[in-house]
Amino acid sequence: ETSYGLWSEVYSWATTSGSYTFANAGSPGYNGTGGEKEPVVNVNWRDCIVWCNAYTEYYNLTNDPDLTPVYWTNSGFTTLIKESTNNSSVDTTPGSEDNPYINWNANGYRLPTEAEWEYAARYIDGTNWTPFIYASGATADYTNATATGEVAWYSESKTHEVGTKRGNALGLYDMSGNVYEWCWDWWYYSLTSDPETDPRGPATGSTRIVRGGDWGDPGGLQVGGRYGSNSPCYWYERWGFRIARK
């Protein structure tokens, strides 16, 4: 999960030197230590994709070779998405903050698709997969408090520092619990694919998907759990995100 420290470092550069504008400044977790290692929360979906572009550009200042940004306002990929708002109306116009043009061949930072998220959460060895009703990396289903507690922060009233529970088979932490994580996809009602395929969801919609459960939601910890009633303008102390790149 993206820590508040990393979020804040990139956000500060983006808003002072990078010509970026965000709807929300983000918060260092919820009701925890309030430190930089807490997951960033109170960011909407739009903030996340704009931040991913900013992080790509920020990374390029000190690293070679450069990464290519992912989210654009035009099909020619010449003008970056650099602004997010809390406008309550969802704009599905191609190139808007809610429906940007995507360079899927780019190697910059982006939100994972829902299928990528589930693949990473369920992976064991490429042949075996974590059952839908388990937390990611757990050895028993989510109702088993001992097995679930080894991999996930849950049934509390606060967030915790990222990466402090046991990771899953891919070495990824907090795929279940702590905070829900924004994914790329528009909400749709059923996943018909198995975890070895990579759909990108419908082309348009009105709400975006979060996965993984949070600090107060045991049922949401299941790797097969899906929650999609979230306008891209919404922000909440239960929602954060993680990033992916090629």
Buried (B, 14 or more C-beta within 10 A) or exposed (E): BBBBBBBBBBBEBBBEEBEBEBBBBBBBBBEBEEEBBBBBBBBBBBBBBBBBBBBBBBBBEEEEEEBBBBBBBEEEBEEBBBBBBBBEEBBEEEBBBBBBBBBEEBBBBBBBBBBBBBBBBBBEEEEEBBBBBBBBBBEBBBEBEEBBBBBBBBBBEBBBBBBEBEBBBBEBBBBBBBBBBBBBBBBBEEBEEEBEEEEBBEEEBBBBBBBBBBBBBBEBBBBBBBBBEBBBBBBBBBBBBBBBBE
